[in-house]
Amino acid sequence: MRKTKYLLIVLFVALGLLLIPNSADAATLSSRDVYSNNGSMNFYFEDLTLDMTHEYEFGFTTTQVAEVTDWHLITEYTESTATVNINTGTTDLRNVFNASDTGYIRIKDVTTDEIVMEPYKVDLKMPYLKVANETVLNNGEEFDTFVNPLHIPLRNKRSSSAYFQYEKITDQNLIERYKEIKENGGDYNELEGLIKTAVPTSGWTSWKYWNVYDSNGMNGEGYPENPISVPDSGLYYMWIYFTGNNIKDIYGVILVDNLQPDVALESISLPETKSVELGDTLKLTPTFNPSTATNKIVTWSSSNEDVATVDNDGNVTPVSVGSTIITVTSEDGNHTATCTVTVTNPLNNNNNNNNNSNNNGSTNNNNDGKEDPGKDDPGKDDTVAPEKIPQTGAGLGIFVAAAVLIIGTSVTFIKFRKLRDIK
């Protein structure tokens, strides 16, 4: 009993220690800024407890347990916040950046030589739209090697190879937001959150020109092709990709504008009626007028979802027998079209029922379903049996002779028995 009591005390003490907040782990990362000219980043921490009369330094490592070998002075801080500047122009900071998409930041009180923020994991991945010094290019744009090549931070011909490919953008939300920013002269970096995250896995083409940009050999310059040429009208991703030995791969995006003037939608239509059996599905496809309309975004609805439902792609799923009206509505102009969809039972069930009725009502069919070949045939000789035993002719004579033979034998046998009994 006493051991149990002591064990409970130890457990409560341990729990209390876990619940006591650790001031060194209380910091939170509020935001991050990335500079596209050289890949440097600022990390803004808050919820710290700092003394304005002390000095503070930060350490930057690739793992949580790695030992800090170089400490860097923090110049911007308050009693509760600190700004950590990862300047890629500094060798040890650049090495961490080039090694991984994540890093760990510690903050130390130089005056007391105490850690005030334990290793904090931070994101080192470059935003796609900030990998190059340009976010948008116009289709057909030309480059001059000495005047306006693209600049790429922390990658160059000596350290990596450069690749690119085009991908047409189909996300209407991204396209419409791009148009708004373009019309209002806004910042295209606001599109970062709408850029797709999955990068291509194949189909890459080497840059036409790729070289070293600055004297320290840290950054690169070049262009994928000259001029820029996408395969069709529209807004495109120009994916860019840099890979080398002993450094992480970097992916980025430049938007290529080959948008044509918008074409307004005048009307939309659907087939007047359609039918579908239970267990099947029906695909409804609207017809747009004109077919070159720019905005083809539509929504779908069913007037009776107890009969059939419809999804965002126009796929109709039957629920029960009956009729419902499927309506499609365009985003451009709020045009509508309807289709009356009738849900029926599967035809196979009806066919099976009919076959069963026919089989039950037939009394003159053979096992194979064929009619009696002699039934109601006016040319048929009724004196001839349908099988091998005939009703007249030689066959009947043989039958009579056999009968006489049997009777004669029986009579002879009876007379023989009587004669034997007399003797």
C-alpha positions in Angstrom: 0.0 0.0 0.0 2.8 2.4 0.9 4.6 1.7 -2.4 1.4 2.5 -4.3 1.1 5.8 -2.4 4.7 6.8 -3.3 4.1 5.8 -7.0 1.1 8.0 -7.2 3.0 10.9 -5.7 5.8 10.5 -8.3 3.3 10.4 -11.1 1.5 13.6 -10.0 4.8 15.4 -9.6 5.9 14.3 -13.1 2.5 15.4 -14.5 2.9 18.8 -12.8 6.3 19.3 -14.3 4.9 18.5 -17.8 2.2 21.1 -17.3 4.6 23.9 -16.2 5.2 26.0 -19.3 8.7 26.1 -20.6 9.7 29.7 -21.5 12.3 28.5 -24.0 9.6 26.7 -26.0 6.9 29.3 -25.9 7.9 31.2 -29.0 5.7 31.1 -32.1 6.5 32.0 -35.7 4.1 34.8 -36.9 5.3 35.2 -40.5 8.1 34.8 -43.1 9.4 37.1 -45.8 11.3 35.8 -48.9 13.5 38.0 -51.1 13.6 36.8 -54.7 16.9 38.6 -55.5 19.0 36.1 -53.5 16.7 33.8 -51.6 17.2 35.4 -48.2 14.4 35.1 -45.7 13.2 37.0 -42.6 11.5 35.0 -39.8 9.4 36.9 -37.3 9.0 35.3 -33.9 6.7 36.4 -31.1 5.6 35.3 -27.6 9.2 35.6 -26.4 10.5 36.9 -23.1 13.5 39.1 -23.8 15.4 41.7 -21.8 16.0 44.9 -23.8 19.3 45.5 -21.9 20.7 42.1 -23.2 22.1 41.0 -26.5 20.7 38.1 -28.5 22.1 35.8 -31.2 20.6 33.0 -33.3 22.0 29.7 -34.6 20.8 28.0 -37.8 21.1 24.2 -38.4 19.8 21.5 -40.7 18.6 19.3 -37.9 17.1 19.7 -34.4 20.0 18.0 -32.7 22.9 19.5 -34.7 25.3 21.6 -32.7 25.5 25.3 -33.6 29.0 26.3 -34.7 28.2 29.9 -35.8 26.1 32.4 -33.9 24.7 35.5 -35.6 23.6 38.8 -33.9 19.9 39.6 -33.8 19.5 43.4 -34.4 15.7 43.7 -34.4 13.9 42.6 -31.2 11.5 43.8 -28.5 10.6 42.3 -25.1 8.4 39.7 -26.9 9.4 39.6 -30.5 12.5 39.0 -32.6 13.4 39.1 -36.3 15.8 36.5 -37.6 17.4 37.3 -40.9 18.7 34.3 -42.9 21.0 36.1 -45.3 22.1 33.6 -48.0 25.2 35.8 -48.6 26.6 34.3 -45.4 28.2 31.0 -46.1 27.0 28.9 -43.2 23.4 30.2 -43.6 23.5 29.5 -47.3 24.8 26.0 -46.7 21.8 25.2 -44.5 19.4 26.7 -47.1 21.0 24.6 -50.0 20.8 21.4 -48.0 17.1 21.1 -47.2 13.7 22.6 -47.4 13.6 22.8 -43.6 15.9 24.3 -41.0 16.1 24.9 -37.2 16.6 28.3 -35.5 17.8 28.7 -31.8 17.9 32.1 -29.9 20.5 32.6 -27.2 20.8 35.4 -24.6 24.4 36.5 -25.1 24.5 38.3 -21.7 23.5 35.2 -19.6 24.6 32.6 -22.2 21.2 30.9 -21.9 19.0 29.5 -24.7 15.7 31.4 -24.7 14.2 29.6 -27.7 14.9 25.9 -28.4 15.3 24.7 -32.0 12.3 25.9 -33.9 11.6 24.3 -37.3 11.1 26.7 -40.2 10.2 26.3 -43.9 13.0 27.1 -46.3 11.2 26.3 -49.5 11.1 29.1 -52.0 7.7 30.3 -53.1 7.2 29.2 -56.7 6.6 32.8 -58.0 9.8 34.1 -56.2 12.3 31.6 -57.7 13.0 33.9 -60.6 13.1 37.7 -60.8 10.1 37.7 -63.1 6.6 36.5 -62.1 4.9 37.1 -65.5 6.1 37.0 -69.1 4.1 37.7 -72.3 4.0 35.1 -75.0 6.4 36.0 -77.7 8.7 38.0 -75.3 12.3 38.0 -76.4 15.5 38.0 -74.3 18.8 39.7 -74.8 21.7 37.8 -73.1 23.3 41.0 -71.9 20.2 43.1 -71.1 17.3 41.2 -69.7 18.0 37.5 -68.9 16.2 35.9 -66.1 18.0 35.9 -62.7 17.9 32.9 -60.4 19.1 33.0 -56.8 21.6 30.4 -55.4 21.7 28.4 -58.6 23.9 28.8 -61.7 25.7 26.8 -64.4 28.5 25.8 -62.1 26.3 24.2 -59.4 23.2 23.0 -61.3 21.4 22.3 -64.5 18.2 24.3 -65.6 15.1 22.8 -67.1 11.6 24.1 -68.1 8.2 23.1 -69.5 4.8 24.7 -70.2 1.4 23.7 -68.7 -1.9 25.3 -69.6 -3.8 26.7 -66.6 -7.4 25.5 -66.4 -8.2 26.8 -62.9 -10.8 29.5 -63.7 -10.4 31.1 -60.2 -6.7 31.6 -60.8 -7.3 33.0 -64.3 -10.0 35.4 -63.1 -7.8 36.6 -60.2 -4.9 37.1 -62.6 -7.0 39.3 -64.8 -8.1 41.4 -61.9 -4.5 42.0 -60.7 -3.5 42.7 -64.3 -6.3 45.2 -64.8 -5.6 47.0 -61.4 -1.8 46.9 -61.6 -1.5 44.7 -58.5 1.1 42.3 -57.2 1.2 39.0 -59.0 2.8 37.4 -55.9 -0.7 37.4 -54.4 -1.5 34.5 -56.7 1.0 32.2 -54.8 -1.8 30.6 -52.8 -3.7 29.7 -56.0 -0.7 28.1 -57.8 -0.9 24.3 -58.0 1.5 22.5 -55.7 2.1 19.4 -57.7 5.1 19.9 -60.0 5.6 17.9 -63.3 7.5 14.7 -62.9 8.7 14.4 -66.6 8.8 16.2 -69.9 11.5 18.7 -68.9 13.6 20.6 -71.5 17.0 22.2 -70.9 17.3 26.0 -70.9 18.6 27.4 -74.1 21.0 29.8 -72.2 22.2 29.2 -68.6 25.2 30.8 -67.0 26.7 32.5 -63.9 25.3 35.9 -62.9 27.5 37.5 -60.3 31.2 37.6 -59.5 30.9 35.4 -56.3 29.4 32.6 -58.4 26.3 32.3 -56.2 23.5 33.2 -58.6 22.7 32.4 -62.2 21.1 33.9 -65.3 19.6 32.7 -68.6 16.4 32.0 -70.4 14.5 28.8 -71.3 13.9 29.7 -74.9 14.0 32.7 -77.1 11.3 34.0 -77.7 8.8 32.6 -75.2 6.3 30.5 -77.1 3.4 28.6 -75.6 1.5 26.1 -77.7 -2.0 27.8 -77.5 -3.9 30.8 -76.3 -4.6 31.1 -72.6 -2.6 31.5 -69.3 0.3 29.1 -68.8 2.6 27.9 -66.1 6.2 28.0 -67.2 7.7 25.5 -64.7 11.4 26.0 -64.0 13.5 23.4 -62.3 17.1 23.4 -61.1 19.0 20.3 -59.9 22.7 19.7 -59.0 25.0 17.6 -56.9 24.9 17.8 -53.1 22.3 20.6 -53.1 18.5 20.4 -53.0 16.3 20.7 -56.1 14.4 23.9 -56.6 11.2 24.3 -58.5 9.6 27.6 -59.5 6.9 29.1 -61.8 6.7 32.0 -64.2 3.2 32.8 -65.6 3.0 33.2 -69.4 0.2 35.4 -70.6 -1.3 34.5 -74.0 -4.9 35.3 -73.1 -7.2 36.5 -75.8 -10.1 38.9 -75.4 -13.0 37.4 -73.5 -15.9 36.0 -75.5 -19.3 36.4 -73.8 -21.6 33.4 -73.5 -24.9 34.0 -75.3 -26.9 30.9 -74.4 -26.6 27.3 -73.1 -28.7 24.2 -74.0 -29.3 20.6 -73.0 -31.2 17.7 -74.7 -35.0 18.2 -74.0 -35.5 14.7 -72.6 -33.3 11.7 -71.5 -34.0 8.4 -69.9 -31.9 6.2 -67.6 -32.4 2.9 -66.0 -31.9 2.2 -62.3 -28.4 1.0 -61.7 -26.9 3.1 -64.6 -25.7 6.6 -64.8 -26.3 9.4 -67.3 -23.8 12.1 -68.4 -25.3 15.4 -69.5 -23.1 17.8 -71.5 -24.2 21.3 -72.1 -23.8 23.0 -75.4 -22.3 26.5 -75.2 -23.2 29.2 -77.7 -20.8 30.4 -79.0 -18.5 27.4 -78.5 -15.6 29.7 -78.0 -17.1 31.4 -75.0 -14.4 32.2 -72.4 -16.2 31.3 -69.2 -17.8 27.8 -69.3 -18.2 27.4 -65.6 -21.7 25.9 -64.7 -23.6 24.6 -61.8 -26.1 21.7 -61.7 -29.3 20.9 -59.8 -32.1 18.4 -59.7 -35.8 19.3 -59.1 -36.4 15.9 -57.4 -33.4 14.3 -55.8 -35.6 11.4 -54.6 -35.7 10.4 -58.3 -32.2 11.3 -59.4 -29.2 13.4 -58.3 -26.7 15.3 -60.4 -23.1 16.2 -59.5 -20.9 19.2 -60.5 -19.8 17.4 -63.7 -23.4 16.7 -65.0 -23.4 13.0 -64.0 -26.9 11.9 -63.2 -27.4 9.1 -60.7 -30.9 7.4 -60.6 -32.5 6.9 -57.2 -36.0 5.7 -57.9 -38.5 5.3 -60.8 -40.0 8.6 -61.9 -39.1 11.9 -63.5 -37.0 15.0 -62.5 -35.9 18.2 -64.2 -32.1 18.7 -64.4 -31.1 22.3 -64.6 -27.7 23.7 -65.7 -26.8 27.4 -65.0 -23.9 29.3 -66.4 -21.7 31.6 -64.4 -21.4 33.9 -67.3 -24.8 35.6 -67.9 -26.7 33.3 -65.5 -28.1 31.4 -68.6 -30.1 28.2 -67.8 -31.1 25.0 -69.7 -33.2 22.0 -68.6 -33.5 18.4 -69.4 -36.4 16.1 -68.2 -34.8 12.9 -67.1 -37.0 9.8 -66.7 -35.8 6.9 -64.5 -37.1 3.5 -65.4 -36.7 -0.1 -64.2 -34.1 -2.1 -66.0 -35.4 -3.7 -69.3 -33.9 -7.1 -68.4 -36.4 -7.6 -65.6 -39.4 -7.0 -68.0 -37.9 -9.4 -70.6 -37.5 -12.1 -68.0 -41.1 -11.7 -66.8 -42.4 -12.0 -70.4 -40.3 -15.1 -71.0 -41.6 -16.7 -67.9 -45.2 -15.9 -68.9 -44.8 -17.4 -72.3 -43.2 -20.6 -70.9 -46.0 -21.1 -68.4 -48.8 -20.5 -70.9 -47.4 -23.0 -73.6 -48.7 -26.6 -73.4 -47.8 -27.9 -76.9 -44.1 -27.1 -76.9 -41.3 -29.7 -76.8 -38.4 -29.3 -74.3 -36.4 -27.4 -76.8 -39.2 -24.9 -77.4 -40.1 -26.2 -80.9 -43.7 -26.8 -81.9 -45.1 -30.3 -82.7 -44.2 -30.8 -86.4 -47.4 -32.6 -87.1 -49.8 -30.2 -85.4 -52.4 -28.6 -87.8 -50.3 -29.6 -90.9 -52.8 -30.2 -93.7 -50.3 -32.0 -95.8 -49.4 -34.6 -93.1 -50.5 -38.3 -93.5 -52.3 -39.1 -90.3 -52.0 -42.9 -91.0 -48.3 -42.7 -90.4 -46.9 -42.3 -86.9 -44.3 -39.6 -86.4 -41.8 -42.1 -85.1 -40.5 -45.5 -86.4 -43.5 -47.6 -85.5 -46.0 -47.2 -88.4 -49.8 -47.7 -88.1 -50.2 -49.8 -91.4 -48.1 -51.8 -93.9 -45.4 -54.5 -93.4 -44.7 -53.4 -89.9 -48.3 -54.4 -88.8 -47.9 -57.9 -90.4 -44.8 -58.6 -88.4 -46.7 -57.6 -85.2 -49.6 -60.0 -86.0 -47.2 -62.9 -86.8 -45.4 -62.4 -83.5 -48.7 -62.5 -81.6 -49.8 -65.7 -83.4 -46.5 -67.3 -82.6 -46.8 -66.5 -78.9 -50.4 -67.7 -78.7 -49.5 -71.0 -80.5 -46.6 -71.7 -78.3 -48.8 -71.1 -75.2 -51.5 -73.6 -76.4 -48.9 -76.2 -77.3 -47.3 -75.9 -73.9 -50.8 -76.4 -72.1 -51.6 -79.5 -74.2 -48.2 -81.0 -73.4 -48.8 -80.6 -69.6 -52.2 -82.3 -69.9 -50.9 -85.4 -71.8 -48.1 -85.7 -69.1 -50.7 -85.7 -66.3 -52.7 -88.5 -68.0 -49.8 -90.8 -68.1 
